[in-house]
Amino acid sequence: MRKAKTALCLIPATGLTFHAFNPNFLSSSSDSFPNFPEKLRAPIHGVNRSSRAIATIAFTAIDYKFTLHGLSVDSDEYRQKLSEVHRRSATRIWKLCEVNRGFYVKAGQFVAALRQVPKEYSLTLSSLQDQAVPHFKAIKEVLIRNLGPELSDIFLSLDEHPIAAASIAQVHRGVLKGHQEVAIKVQYPGLEQQMKIDTTTMYFLSKSLAWFFPEYRFEWLVSEFVQSISRELDSEENNGFRLFNCSTDFIQEARNSETTTNNFANNKWVKVPRVFWDLTTHQVLRMEFCTGQRVDDVEYLKERRIHPMKVGFQ
């Protein structure tokens, strides 16, 4: 048993050693290796991201262990120290999510929304925002793989600057040959492999923490997050992990959109953009472009004398 623990300790140590010559590793860009082919770039990024995560969680676990060591759980000092280490750890994890981005940002947002986590985590992680828009060249490559090499045969114009961006995809405004204005949602390249690497790393970290520190058990948290993100991405069961099926994710989203359209067919308050199936694939979703405002933009509603409560009931 002692040998097994020693062997497992080498893994976090490897994560620390990987960045030993770069003390600012949490400020390093995850968009390095731009000249590498996509098939090589994704695994390298995966190792880099996993190394950061292992190092961050190792530091955090040690911080908790040593900060609270020897203190009575009923004492004021314990409660004060616990709040301080919560705050430090939340900041450390926030920085990790900001640098690793993608599913780490989604994981941080997921944790921030949970009522079970300490308020220090909720307050810190709630400031995480979806960001990091890839260069249009990478998005164009996804479009060409899915729609064909001659995009000019499809679009009169396609704005290179996204009108919306999130952790898994971004949206571009375009005009088709028939002068139809559309919104094109494009999935980021390498998403499936990134998802598998990131969730595997999260599972590994949660199980390692539970083994070394039985009082800290986070497997349920990782399972809840993976199930949540999998539902969002049309999941399938794979080796016991809930992973999304990249062959049907945007197709399923398009189906869900049409279901929503049918459900609100008799409601004049709701407008759901029409799906154009001829240019919709597992990585690209084409929909009618509609102008509007977020339904939770209370100031916008008040400016137009629309009562928020009425909108909620409608």
N, C-alpha and C positions, 0 to 999 in steps of 0.2 A: 504493500500500500504506500509506503514511504517513497519507493522508487517511482510509482505512478505519479504521485504528486510532483516529484522533482521533474519528471518529463513534461508534465503539463505546464509547469512554471516556465519552461523554456519558450513557450509560444508567446505569452505576453512579453517576455524578455526580448524575443525576436522583434516584436513590434516596436519596442523602445530602441533597440539597436538600429533598426532600419532608419530611424530618424536621428540617430545620435549625433551626426555631424550637422544637423540642421535644427537648432534649438527652437526655431520659430515654425516648426512643422505644421502647427495648426493654422498658420497664415499662408501656407503653400497652396498654390492653385492646383485644383484637381484636373485642370484642362491642359496639363503638360503633355509631352510627346505628340505634338501636332502633326509631325511628319510620319508617324507610324501608321500602317494600315489599320483599318477599323477592327479587324479580327485580332490583332495584337494589342491595339490600344485599350480595348475594353478589359482584357484580363490584367494588364499592367495597372490600369486605373483601379481595378478591383483589389489588387494586392495593396496598392497605396492607401486606398480608403479603409480597407480592413485593418491595416497596420495602425492608422491613426485611431480607429475605434478601439482596438485592443489596448493601445497605450493609454488612451483617455480613461477607459473603464478601469484599467489596472491602477492608475493614479487615484481615481475616485474611490475605489475599494480600500486602498491603503490609507487614504485620507480619513475615511470613516473609521477604520479599525484603530488607527493610532490616536485620532482626536478624541474618541469616546472611551478609550481604554482606561479602565480603572474607575470610571465615574459611575455613581449610583443613578439608575434611571429615574429615580424619584427626586433627584436634587435639582435645584435651580440652575446650577452650573452645567449639568447635563443638558437641560433644555436649551440653554443659551448656546452651548457648543454645538448641539445638534442643528439649531437654526443656522449657525454660521457655516457648518460644513454642508448643509443643504444648499445654501446660497453659493458657496464656492463651486460645488459640484454641478449645480444647475448652470452656472456661467461657463464651466468647462465643457459641458455637454452642448450648450448653445453654440459655442465656438466650433465644436466638432460638426454640428449640423450645418452651420453656415459655410464651412469649408467643403465638406463632403457633398452637401446639397442633395438634390434628387429625393430618394426615399428617406434619407436621414432627416430632411426638412419635414417631410410628411410624418415621420415617426415622432419628431419633436412636437409638431402641432397636435398629434394624437394624444401624446402624454399631457400636454398643456390643457386639453379639454376634459381630462379625467378628474372626477371629484375625489378619487382616492389618493392622489399624490399630494405631497406637502405643498403649501402655498408658495414657497420659494421657487419650486419648479414651475408651477403654473404661471406665476408672474413673469419669470425669466423667459420661458420657452414660448409664451404667447406672442412674443414680438417677432418670432420667426416668420419670414415671408418667402413665398415662392419667388425664385429669381433665376439668374444665370442663364440668359438666353443664348443658345449656341449661334455661331456664325451661320448666315443664310446658306453658305456652301454645303454644310452638313444637312440642312433641311432640304435643300434642292436635291441632294443625292437620294434622300428617302422618297421624294416626289417622283424622281426619274425611275427608281426601282419599282414603284407601284403603278405609275400612270404611263410610263413610256419615256423614251429619250427626248422627244420633241414636245416640250411643254408649250411652245409657241403655237402648236396646232390645237391646243385646248384653251389657252388663256389669251385674251387680248392684253391683259395686264395682270401682274401679280406683285403686290407690295412686299418688298423684302423685309420691311420692319413689321414685326408682329403687333397685332392689336391687343393680344392677351397672351400670357405665358404662365405656365404652372410647372409642377415638378415632373410631369410625364409627357407633356405635349405643349404646343403653342399654336396660335391661330393667326392666319394671314388673310388679308382681304384681297379678293381677286375679281376679275371680270371675264366671263367666258366669251367665246366667239359669238354667241347669240346675244351678247350684251346683258346677260343675266349677272347681277352682282351676287357673289357668293362668299361664304366664310369657309376657309380650308383649315381644318385642324390636322396637324401633322405630329406624329409621335416622334420623340427623340431617338436618334440611332443608338443601337446597343442596349435598349431598355430591358429586354428580357434577360440578357446575361447579367446586367447590373442588378436587377431585382433578385436573381437567384443568389448572387454573391453576397449582396447586402443582407438579405434575410437569413442566409446560412451563417453569416458572421454574427448577427444579432442572436440567433439561437445558441450558437457556440458560447458567446459571452454570458448569456443568461444562465446556461447550464454550468459553466465554469465558476461563476460567482456563487451559485447555489452549492457547489461541491466544496469550494474553499471556505465560504462563509454561509453556513446553513441558515443563519438568521436573515439573510437577504435572498429572497426568492422572487425572481422576475420573469420566470417562464410564462406565467399567465399573461403578463403585459405584452411580451413579444408575440405570443399566440393570438391575442386579441388584435394587435396591430396588423399582423400578416393576414388574418381573416378579413379585417376591415378593408385593407388595400386590395385584397384579392377579389372581394365582392365588387369593389369599384372597377376592377379591371377584368371582370368575368373570369372567375377562378376555376381551377381544376385541381384535383388531388394528385400529388406527385411525391412518391416516397415518403408519405406522412406529412409533407409540408403543403400548405395551401399556397400554390403559386398560380399566377395568372396565365391563361392560355393566349399567347400572343397572336394566334391565328384567328381569333374571333373577337378581340376586345373592342375595336371601334365598330365592328359590325353589330355586336351586341348593344353598344351604346346607341347606334342608329335605330335598332329595333325598339330599345327603351324609349327613344324620342318619339317614335311613331305610336307607341302605346300611350304615352302621355298626351299626344295629340288627340287620340280617340277618347281618352278619359275626360278631356276638357273641351270636347267638340261643341258643347252647348253653352260654354262659358265665354262671353264676349270680353272678359277682362284678361284672358290668358291667350298669348300668341306663342306658338311653338314653331320654330323654323322648320321648313320642309327639308327632308333629306333627299339628296340626289344620288340614287344608288349606282348610276353608271360610273361615277368616279369615287366610290367609297370602297375602301379595302380595310384590312386589319390594321394598317398603319396610317391611313388617310381617311378623313371624314369630310365630305363636302355637304354643306347645308346652305339654305337660303340666308342671305345677309339681312339681318333685321336691326334697326336702331332701337334703343331703349335705355333703361336705367335699372340699376340693381333694385330689387324689391325691398331690400333692407336699408336703402338710402333714405332715411327719414327726412332729412333736410330737403331733398329733391321733392318728396311727396308733399311736404308742407308748403313749399314754394308754389306748387300747383294746386293747392287747397284740396289735396287728396288725403282723407283721414287714414292714418296707418292702421287703425283697428279695423276699418272697413276692408282694407286690402287683405288683412290677415283672415278675416271671415270669408272673403270671396275666394 
